[in-house]
């Protein structure tokens, strides 16, 4: 969409998902979907690690009319299914 636009828009454009979730929530979802018996372990965060990862996609929405359409759980299921077919 960005590459084919006729208005010669210049970026950067963020195509992230503004629905914030923690790495623990992500890990919990993966464990649940894969029926894994993996355990989560914790380490110290690097000094410069951001505490929030919430991308601003307002330019992407206003310039391209694009916004994420797939929620985390559905995206994880599709990703896991894909990797199951190639591994």
C-alpha positions in Angstrom: 0.0 0.0 0.0 2.8 2.4 0.9 4.9 1.5 -2.0 2.1 1.8 -4.5 0.6 5.1 -3.2 0.4 7.8 -5.9 1.0 10.7 -3.4 4.7 9.9 -3.0 4.4 9.8 0.8 7.6 9.8 2.8 8.0 7.9 6.0 8.8 6.5 8.3 5.5 4.8 8.9 4.9 2.6 11.8 3.0 -0.6 11.0 3.0 -1.9 14.6 0.0 -2.7 16.7 -0.9 0.0 19.3 -2.6 -2.6 21.5 0.1 -2.9 24.1 0.9 -6.2 25.8 3.8 -7.4 28.0 6.3 -10.0 26.9 4.9 -12.2 29.7 1.4 -11.9 28.2 2.9 -12.9 24.8 4.8 -15.9 26.3 1.6 -17.0 28.2 -0.4 -16.9 24.9 2.3 -19.0 23.1 2.4 -21.5 25.9 -1.4 -21.8 25.9 -1.8 -22.1 22.1 0.9 -24.6 21.7 0.0 -26.6 24.8 3.6 -26.3 25.9 4.8 -27.2 29.3 7.5 -24.5 29.1 8.2 -22.4 32.1 8.8 -18.7 32.0 12.1 -17.5 33.5 13.1 -13.9 34.3 16.3 -12.0 33.8 17.3 -8.4 34.6 16.3 -5.9 32.0 19.0 -3.9 30.1 19.5 -0.3 31.3 18.0 1.2 28.1 15.1 -1.2 27.8 11.8 0.8 27.2 9.1 0.2 29.8 6.4 0.8 27.2 6.2 -0.5 23.6 3.2 1.3 22.2 3.8 2.4 18.6 2.2 5.6 17.4 0.5 4.6 14.1 -1.5 7.8 13.7 0.4 8.8 10.5 -0.2 5.4 9.0 -3.9 5.6 9.7 -4.3 9.1 8.5 -2.1 8.9 5.4 -2.8 5.3 4.3 -6.1 4.4 6.0 -4.3 1.3 7.3 -4.7 -0.2 10.8 -4.1 -3.7 12.2 -6.9 -6.1 11.6 -5.7 -9.3 13.3 -5.6 -9.5 17.1 -2.6 -11.1 18.9 -4.1 -14.5 19.6 -5.3 -15.0 16.0 -1.9 -13.8 14.6 -0.1 -16.2 16.9 -2.2 -19.1 15.8 -1.6 -18.3 12.2 2.2 -17.9 12.8 2.4 -21.1 14.8 0.5 -23.0 12.1 2.8 -21.7 9.4 5.9 -22.7 11.3 4.5 -26.2 12.0 4.2 -26.7 8.2 7.8 -25.7 7.5 9.7 -27.2 10.5 
